[in-house]
Amino acid sequence: MTEPLVFANAAAALGIGLLVGLERERRKGEGDQRDFAGLRTFAVTSLLGYLTVQVGGPLLLGFVMLALGALVTAAHWKSLDKDPGITTEVALFAVLVLGALCVSAPALATAIGVVMVGLLASRQALHHFARSQLTAAELRDGLVLLIAALVVLPLAPDRFLGPFDAINLRTICTLTVMLMAVGALGHVAVRTLGARYGYAVSAIASGFASATATIAAMGDIAVRQPNDIKALSAAAILSNLATLAQMALILGAVEPALLRWIWGPILCGVSMTLLYAGLLMFPRPKGQVDEPIRVGGAFNLKLALLVTLAMTGIALLSSAMLDHFGQTGVILTAIFSGLADAHASIASIASLAKAGLLSLDGSAVPVLMALSTNSLSKCAVAWLSGGRRFAGYVIPGQVLVTLAWWSGLLLPSL
């Protein structure tokens, strides 16, 4: 059993060296201008790393790396006048380490090797993106998002503070990061797919995080790009698809029997959402051409903070109502808290139905009331973030979608 395993690990090391070597061989060049390392050098170096660890362990690997460093330095110094880059040199060191890693973790080494080859092969695309596509504002926003998500968010305490224990710093940071990520996702989608389809795709995807935040992000873009206001308004309405999908998932997870009473509102809501958004996006006026995409920041940090503070205030008020009215006001509190988050309200209503405190046939109305109050938040956010013109498209659509939810109650239950 040991020998097949050893041969498999050695084969992984050889494969990594050959894969990286093939990519480097294509860029090696010919004649006097060729680089010093190609297919055979990388394959042998990877096997060398594997054999070194097998024979002498980490100590011998360290000496081999020093020797390889001396050879690489000499080769780089010799070719410095014609190629100042050190990509091949660094890749050679990486292959040595990956070959050594194949002794203990061949799968991990192989995965890293494939990723490394992808990076090496994407040289021109990456250089073009960094130099021509990525703007200073996008780079700044990307760094802000990474710092907020990877540094600030993990350090935020995950406990409830303040009056009524309603303030959670981890939740506040999570919502702020989510709002920034929604804006960044929309920005990337538009840069990739164009304004017409990019906003729609990003709105549906980011709507699973927060449809209200998505509408706020679309409204902020509409202020800066008024020529795309119809596409942005359609995207804002399409975020309702994510809301309805999440509602069905929540009800199905908590109490599947509720779906037989709520399928009508879901079907009518999806139909109205697609119809209204389609009317905004299509048909396209003859002779109209796509406006050039305006390149700027990926998101609006001030808007993210404003929406987060507003939702935190609503959550605080909802907690105060729950504390004042007690258990008899749970449903009222859930409906009111729909102004901030319809999903939490729907989950609490479904839990009451599962516990027998609320009848199944009587659960549809509180669920739709939670969605309706959430629609009020979406309308207000549309007005505040995008102005009168953006709200003029979004609010009628949101009203029609809400009416479609309620009309779905007229359909018989399954």
N, C-alpha and C positions, 0 to 999 in steps of 0.2 A: 504493500500500500504506500510505502514511503517513496519508492522510485518513481512511480507515475506522477505523484504530486510534485516531486523535484523537477521532473522534466516539464511538467505543465507550467511551473513558475519560471523556468528558464525560457520556455517558449514565449511566455508573456513578455519577458524582458527583451527577447530578440524581436518580437513583433513591435514593441514600442520603438526600438531603435530603427527598424526598417521603415516604420510609418513616418517618423520624424525625418529620417534620412531621405526618403522619397521627396518630401516637400522641399527640403533644403537643396537636394540635387537639382531640382528644376530651376532654382535661383542661383546655383553655384557659378554659372558661366563657364567659359571655355578659355583655353590658352593661358597666357600669363595673367589675365584678369580674373581668373576663377578664384573662388573662395577656397580655404584650406580644408574644409570639412564637407563631406557629402554622404552618400548612402552607406558606404562601407564603414566610414569613420563613426557615424552615429550608431550603427548596428553593433560594432565592436565595443564602443564605449558603454552602451547599455549592458551588454554581456559582461563587460569588465566590472561594472558596478555590482551586478548580481554575484559574480564569482568572488569578488573581494569580500563581500559580507559573508558568503558561505564559508570561505576559507579562514579569514582573519577577523571578521567582525567589524564593529565600528572604528576601532583604532586603525586597522589597515586601510579602511575606506578613507580615513582622514589623510593618511600619507599619499594615497592615490590621488586624492583631490588636490593636494599641494603640487604633486608632479604634473597633473593635468593643467593646473593653473599656470605653471611655468611655461608649458608648451603653448597654451592658448595665448598667454601674454606675448610671447615671442612672435607667434603668427599674426596677432593683431597689430603689433608694432611694425611688422614688415609690410602690412597692407594698409596702414593708416592713411597714406596719402591718397588712396583711391576709394576707400570705403571707411568712413569714420564710425559706422554703426557697430554695435556689439551684439546684435540679435543672435547670430550664429554661435558666438562664443557662449552666451548665456544659455542658449538651447542645449549646447553640448554638456554643460554642467548639469542642467535639468535632467537630461537623459541618463547621465551617470547616477544621479540620485534616484530616479524612477526605476532604473535597473536594480539598484540596491533594495528599493522598497518592494520589489517583486518577491523577495524572499519571504516576507511576512504578510503582505497585503497586495497580491497581484491584481485583484479586481480594482482596487483604488488606484493603483499605479497605472493600469490600462485606461481607466476613465480620465485621469489627469492628462495622460499622454494624448488622448483623442482631443481633449479640449485645447491642449497646447498646439496641436497641429492645426486645429481650426483657427486659432489666433494667428498663427504664422501664415496660413494661407489667405487670411483676410486682410493682409497688410494694406493693400491699396484702398479697400473699402473703409477700413478703420482710419487711415490717414485722411481720406477725403471727408469722412464724417467729422473728425476732430478739427480739421482746418477750415472746411467750407460750410458744413451743415450746422455744427454746434455753435451757438452764439454765446457771448459772455454772460448774458442774462440767464440762458438755459443752464449753463454750467453752474452759475451761482445758485439758482433755484434747486438744482439737483443736489448740490452740497448741503443746502439748508434742509432739504427733505431727508437726506441720509443722516445728518446730525440729529434731527428731531426723532427719526425712527430708531436709530441704532444707539444713540447716546442718551437723549433726554427721556424718551419713553421707558426704557428699561429701569432708569433711576427713579421714576415717579412712583411714590408709594401706592400700593393697591389696597387702600382701606378708606372707609367712609368717614368724613369729617364734617364739621360745621353743624348748623342747626338742622335738626331732624335727621342727622347722619345722611344727608342727601348729596354731599359733594365728594367725589372720588377723583383725585388728581390723575390717577392712571386712566380713568375713563375720559377725562378732559383732554389729556395728551393724545389718547388714541383717536378721539374724534377730530382733533386738529390735524394729526398726521393723515387721517383718512381723507379729510377735505383737501389737503395738499396733494395727496396721491390721486384723488379724483381729477383734479385739475391737470396734473401731470399726465395721467392716462389719456385724457381727452386731447391734450396737446400732441402727444406721440401719435395717437390714432389719426389726427387731422394731418400731421406731417406725412404720414404713411399713405392714407387712403384719400386724402382730399377733404375739403370742408363738407361736402354733401353727405358722404357716407361715414366719414371719420367721426363726426360728432354723434351720429346716431349709434354707431357701434360702441363708442366709449360710454355714452349715456346709459345704454342697457347694461353694460358690464359694471360700471361704477354704481349703478342704481342698486345693486345687491349690497353695497356697503351703506349707501344712504341716498335715496331718491331726492330728498330735500337738499342735501349737499350738492347733488348733481345739478339740480335746477339753479342753485346759487352760482355754481361754477359756470354754467351755460349763460346765465344772465350777466355775469362779469365779463365774459368774452363778447357778448352782444354789445355791450357799451363800447368796447374797443373795436369791434368789427361789425358795424351796423349793416353792411352789405350781406352778411350771412345770417341775418336775424331769423329768417324763415327756417333755415336748416337748424339753427340753434333752438328755436322754439319747438320744432318737431322732435329734436333730441330730448328736450326737457319733458315733453309729453311721453315719449317712449320709455322714460325711466319708470313709468307706472307698471310696465311689464315686469320689471324686477320686483316691485312691491307686491304684485299679485302672485308671482311665483313664490316669493318668500312666504306670503300668507298661506298658500296651499301647503308648502312644506312644513310650516310651523303647526298648522292645524292637523295635518296628517301625522306628525310626530307625537303631538300631545294627545289628541283624541281623533283618530281616523274617522269616527262616525260623523263628525261635524262636516266632513266634505260633502256628504249627500245633501246637506242643507245650504251649502255655500257655492256649489258648482255653477249655479245660474249667474250670480253676481260676477264670478270670475270670468265666465265665458263672455258675458255682455261687456265687462270692463276691457278685456283683451280686444274684442272686436271694435269697440269705440276708439280705443287707443290707436290701433293700427289704421283705422279709417281716418281719424283726424290728422295723425302724423303724415299719412300718405297724401292727404289733400294739401298740406303745407309743402311737402317735398316734391310732389308731382301734380300736374304735368309742368314741365319746364318751359318758360316762355321762349318762343322762337328767337334765335339770334343771341340769346344770353350766353355769355361765356363765363367760365369760372374766374372768380376774382383771385388774384395772387394771394397766397397765404402770407399773412403778416407774421413775421417771426419776432417773438418777444419772450417774456418770461413764461415759465411753464404753469404758474399758478399765482393766485393773489393771497399772500399771507395775511393781510389785514382782514380780508373777507372771511378767511378761515377762522381767525380769532373771533370775529364778530358773531358768526353763526354759532360757534362753540359756546360763547358766553350766553347767547340767547337761549340755546337749548339747555344749558345748565340752569339758567333761571327758571325755565319752565319745569324742569325736573324738581327743583327746590320747592316750587309752588305746589306741584303734585304731591310731594311728600308731606307738605304741611296739611293739605286736604285729607290725606290718608290718616295722619295723626289726629286730626280734629274729628273726623266722622267715624273713625274706627272701621271695623269689618263691614258694617252696613254700607259704607261708601266705597267699597273696593271697585265696583263696576264703574261708578262715576269717576273715580280717580283714574282708572285705566283708560276711560274714554278721554278724559281731559289730558292725560299724559300722551295721548296720540298726537297732540300738537308737536311734541318733540320726537317721538318714535312710535310709529304704529305697530311695529313688530312686538315690542315689549307688551303693549296693551293687548294685542291679539293673543299672545302667549298666556297672559294672566287670565283672560276670558276663557280660553280653552281649558286652562287648569281648573277653573271653577266648574266648567261643564263636566269635566272628567271626575271631579270630586262629588258630583251630584248636587252642587249648590246652585246650578243654573241648568235649566232644561236644554236639551239639544236643539229643539225647534225654536227656542227663544234666544239662542246664542248668536244667530245670524245678525239680528238688529244691533246688539252691542258691538259686534265686529265691524259692521258697516259704519257705525257711529264713530268708532276709532279711526277708520280710514277717512271718514269725512272730515273730522277735525284735523287729521294730518293733511288733507287737501287744503284746508284753510292756511296752514303753515306754508305749504308750497306756493299758494297764491301770494301770500305776503312776501315770501322770499323772492318770488319772481319780480314783484314790484320794486322791492328794495334793492335788489342786485342788478336788474336789467333795465329798470326805468319803465315809463308808460308804454312805449312801443312794444317792448318785449312782453310785458304783462298783458298787453292787448291781444297777443296771440296765445299766450300760455293760459291765462285765467279762463277764457271761454272753453278751451280744450279740457282743462281740469274740471270745470263745472259739468261738461258733457260726460266725461268719464265717471264722475261721481254719480250723476243721474243714472248712468248705465248700470252702475253697481246696484243701486236701489231698485231699478226696474227688473233686475235679474231675480229679485225675490218673487216676482209674479210667476216665474217658471216653476213647474212642479218639482218636488224633491225626488231624488233617485230612489 
